[in-house]
C-alpha cells in the first residue's frame, strides 16, 4: 500500500478535503482511521457519502487499518489516510504503518482544549501524541489548505504554552 497523504482533520471528508486534498493526494482510496466514527453507523454512512466520485472510502479502527496495510491484496493501492486526532496516528505508526509526515489541518476547539492556531486546538493528550510523533521523526506539517506554506507545528505548540 502506498501512502500518498495522511491528514488530521476532525471534519473528515468535507468540501476542501473532497475537492482539493483528495486531488493533491492522487489516491484511489480514502481511509478514515477512527474508532469513534467506525462505531457510529450514521456518521460512517455520512462520511462515505461525502467521498469524491471515483474514490473509495472506508472508515475503520486502527487495528483494521494495520491489517489492511499488511494485506498483500492491497499492495498496489494508493491511500489517503484521514484522522480526527494525533493519538490514532501515533498508534498506527507504532503498530508498523510507516507514515513519514502528518498534515495537521483542523482540530476544532472544544471545552478543555487550547487554541494553537485559528484551525487547530489541542489538549494535553494531543500534545503528548504530537511530541511522540516528532520524536519518531514524523514531520508535523501544519497546513489548513494545500496552498499554505508548511508551518512549524512544534513552534506553535511552544507559543501556546506547551
N, C-alpha and C positions, 0 to 999 in steps of 0.2 A: 504494500500500500504506500502510495506516495503522498506525503502530507504537503499540501500546497499552501495552506494558511491555517493558523489557529488564532482565534479571537475570543476575547471575553466581552460579551455584550448581553446584559441581562434582559434586553428586549428581544433577544434571539433573532428570528427572521422577521425583519420589518423592511420598509421601503429601501432604505440605504443599503442594508445587507443584501437584499434581493437584487437590486439593480447595479450597485457599484462593487461591493466587496466580493460578491459571487463571481462577477466578471474578472475582477483583479486576481482572484484565486484560480480561475480557469479549471475548477474541479468538476468531476462528474457527480459527486455526492457531497451533501452537507450532512455531517453527523453532529447532532446536538448531544453533548455528553452532560447529562444532568439527571440525577436520581429523582429529584423533586418533580421535574417535568415528565420524566418517563413513568412516574407513578400516578400522574394526573391525566386520565384519559381525555378529558375535554381539552386541556391545554395542549396535549400531544397532538390531537386532531387539528387544532387551530394552527399550530406551528407547521405541521406537514402541508396544510392548505396554503400557507404563505410562501412555500418554496417556489423559486422561479421556474418557469416552464423548462423542461428538459433536464432538470437537475433533481436527482433522487434525494429524499430527505429521510433521515432516521433519527429517532430520539431514543437514546439508550443510556444505561448507567455505566460507570467506569469499568466494572468487571466485564460487561458485554463488549465494551469498546476495545478492551485488551484482547479478548477472544477474537473479535472481528479483525483487528490489526494483524494478529498472528495466523489467521486463516489463509492458507495459500490460494484459496478460491478468489480472494480479493487482492492478490499481489499486484495486479496491474491497474487497480482502481486509483483515481486521484481523489483526494478528500480535503474538505474544508471543515475543520473542527470548530464548533461554537460552544462556548461555556458560559455559565452565569456567574462563576466565581473562580478565584485562583486556586482554591483548595482542591477542586476536582482536576485542574490542570496538573497540579503537583502530584496527586495520586496516580494519574495516568502515566506520568513520566516515571515515577518511582516503580511502577509495575511494568516498565520496559518499553513504552511508546516514545520514540525519540523526537520530541518536539524541541526544536532549537530556538524558536522565537515565539513569543506570545504577544499578539496585538491587543492592547487594552483600549477598548473603545467606549464602553459605557457600563457603569455600575451606579445605579440610581441611589439617591440619598434616602435613607430611612432612619428612624429613631435609633440612636446608638452608633451611627456611622459619622465619620468626619469627612467633609468635602475636601478633596485633594485638588481637583480641577473642576471646571464647570460641569463635566460629564462623569466624573469618577469620584465616588465616595467609598470609604473603606472602614472596616472595624479592625479590632486587634487580631482576629483570626485571619483576615485577609492580609494584613501586614506580615504576619508570620509566614504565611504561604508565599507571598511575593519575595520575602527575603530568602527563603529556601530555594525558590526558583532561581534567583540571582546567584546564589552560592553554587548551584548546579551548572551555572554558565548559560542559563536561558536568557536570551535577550528580552527585556521588558520594553516593548515597542508601544509607546503611548501615542495613539493617533485615533481621533474620532472619525475623521473622513480620510479617504485614501490620499487626497491631495495635501493633507497636513504634513509638515516635516516631522521626523521622528523626535519625540520628546524624551527627556531623561526622567523616567518614572521614579528612579531611586532619589533623585534630587527633589522631585515633587513631594515624595513621602517625607523627606527631611524637612522641607519647608513647612509642611503641615504639622510638624512636631513629632514625627515618628522616628 
